[in-house]
């Protein structure tokens, strides 16, 4: 039997695969947020200039009702979007506000702009939802495969292991595991609702203060993606979800294999550097029984962006 130092090194090496996935996915989504900003800027500018020939739109003007041509155009856009959403399998709960907009006999300018933003966000977050689900499926499957491989290699004996089916993984992924009772998809759409409200707030503020369309879209962009205030942006919240969820499912997959192989204990391996928090630092090289394992208490992930991992622990007389 290999030493426990060997197992720590091998499973820390496997953690590198997860870290690379976290960074790659986060950067891909950051680019998508930049594209979202461009699209919102385009849409809002178009409608803004329809309403304000002088380049301004006051609070009073924002409450002005649409004319028949404008009303017909937005209803057509909303109708087409709702049908597209249904074809793509987007949950009706996320488009019910657009149903309400479509069935309204009259709309004011602010309501129109909110509906335009809402359509863009629904489309954006549905794409992120599907993409992240695929990434988590791969994370879970690959983590199980690598765990089985490492145990086989370390023991010098090939073990048989059947990877889970897609249906089994779907059940695992959609099961809420965090303390807030949400799964990754619920959290994404919760963030979408918060972002919609934040962007509408910037619209209202812009109207009250008589800001130009460029000033308004710049303020909205800062809510979505801004290198200067990273933690207060929607992009940061997605990055937080990506890192935390990938870390969680990698650990869950590994734990499933090791427990099925009747491994009794695991050892925590914290990434010790200048960024290590006190919680993770205090857990480094702690050994626990799988029977007592509680994620967030004595097993990773301990917090969002947690970089800790675990390795099987074998007593000397194993």
Secondary structure in CASP SS format (residue, H / E / C, confidence):
PFRMAT SS
TARGET T0000
AUTHOR 0000-0000-0000
METHOD secondary structure of the structure
MODEL  1
X C 1.00
X C 1.00
X C 1.00
X H 1.00
X H 1.00
X H 1.00
X H 1.00
X H 1.00
X H 1.00
X H 1.00
X H 1.00
X H 1.00
X H 1.00
X H 1.00
X H 1.00
X H 1.00
X H 1.00
X H 1.00
X H 1.00
X H 1.00
X H 1.00
X H 1.00
X H 1.00
X H 1.00
X H 1.00
X H 1.00
X H 1.00
X H 1.00
X H 1.00
X H 1.00
X H 1.00
X H 1.00
X H 1.00
X H 1.00
X H 1.00
X H 1.00
X H 1.00
X H 1.00
X H 1.00
X H 1.00
X H 1.00
X H 1.00
X H 1.00
X H 1.00
X H 1.00
X H 1.00
X H 1.00
X H 1.00
X H 1.00
X H 1.00
X H 1.00
X C 1.00
X C 1.00
X C 1.00
X C 1.00
X C 1.00
X C 1.00
X C 1.00
X H 1.00
X H 1.00
X H 1.00
X H 1.00
X C 1.00
X C 1.00
X E 1.00
X C 1.00
X C 1.00
X H 1.00
X H 1.00
X H 1.00
X H 1.00
X H 1.00
X H 1.00
X H 1.00
X H 1.00
X H 1.00
X H 1.00
X H 1.00
X H 1.00
X H 1.00
X H 1.00
X H 1.00
X H 1.00
X H 1.00
X H 1.00
X H 1.00
X H 1.00
X C 1.00
X C 1.00
X C 1.00
X C 1.00
X H 1.00
X H 1.00
X H 1.00
X C 1.00
X H 1.00
X H 1.00
X H 1.00
X H 1.00
X H 1.00
X H 1.00
X H 1.00
X H 1.00
X C 1.00
X C 1.00
X C 1.00
X C 1.00
X E 1.00
X H 1.00
X H 1.00
X H 1.00
X H 1.00
X H 1.00
X H 1.00
X H 1.00
X H 1.00
X H 1.00
X H 1.00
X H 1.00
X H 1.00
X H 1.00
X H 1.00
X H 1.00
X H 1.00
X H 1.00
X H 1.00
X H 1.00
X H 1.00
X H 1.00
X H 1.00
X H 1.00
X H 1.00
X H 1.00
X H 1.00
X H 1.00
X H 1.00
X H 1.00
X H 1.00
X H 1.00
X H 1.00
X H 1.00
X H 1.00
X H 1.00
X H 1.00
X H 1.00
X H 1.00
X H 1.00
X H 1.00
X H 1.00
X H 1.00
X H 1.00
X H 1.00
X H 1.00
X H 1.00
X H 1.00
X C 1.00
X C 1.00
X C 1.00
X C 1.00
X C 1.00
X C 1.00
X C 1.00
X C 1.00
X C 1.00
X C 1.00
X H 1.00
X H 1.00
X H 1.00
X H 1.00
X H 1.00
X H 1.00
X H 1.00
X H 1.00
X C 1.00
X C 1.00
X C 1.00
X C 1.00
X C 1.00
X C 1.00
X C 1.00
X C 1.00
X C 1.00
X C 1.00
X H 1.00
X H 1.00
X H 1.00
X H 1.00
X H 1.00
X H 1.00
X H 1.00
X H 1.00
X H 1.00
X H 1.00
X H 1.00
X H 1.00
X H 1.00
X H 1.00
X H 1.00
X H 1.00
X H 1.00
X H 1.00
X H 1.00
X H 1.00
X H 1.00
X H 1.00
X H 1.00
X H 1.00
X H 1.00
X H 1.00
X C 1.00
X C 1.00
X C 1.00
X H 1.00
X H 1.00
X H 1.00
X H 1.00
X H 1.00
X H 1.00
X H 1.00
X H 1.00
X H 1.00
X H 1.00
X H 1.00
X H 1.00
X C 1.00
X C 1.00
X H 1.00
X H 1.00
X H 1.00
X H 1.00
X H 1.00
X H 1.00
X C 1.00
X H 1.00
X H 1.00
X H 1.00
X H 1.00
X H 1.00
X H 1.00
X H 1.00
X H 1.00
X H 1.00
X H 1.00
X H 1.00
X H 1.00
X H 1.00
X H 1.00
X H 1.00
X H 1.00
X H 1.00
X H 1.00
X H 1.00
X H 1.00
X H 1.00
X H 1.00
X H 1.00
X H 1.00
X H 1.00
X H 1.00
X H 1.00
X C 1.00
X C 1.00
X C 1.00
X C 1.00
X E 1.00
X E 1.00
X E 1.00
X E 1.00
X E 1.00
X C 1.00
X C 1.00
X C 1.00
X C 1.00
X C 1.00
X C 1.00
X C 1.00
X C 1.00
X H 1.00
X H 1.00
X H 1.00
X H 1.00
X H 1.00
X H 1.00
X C 1.00
X C 1.00
X C 1.00
X E 1.00
X E 1.00
X E 1.00
X H 1.00
X H 1.00
X H 1.00
X C 1.00
X C 1.00
X E 1.00
X C 1.00
X C 1.00
X C 1.00
X E 1.00
X C 1.00
X C 1.00
X C 1.00
X C 1.00
X C 1.00
X C 1.00
X C 1.00
X C 1.00
X C 1.00
X E 1.00
X E 1.00
X E 1.00
X E 1.00
X E 1.00
X C 1.00
X C 1.00
X C 1.00
X C 1.00
X C 1.00
END
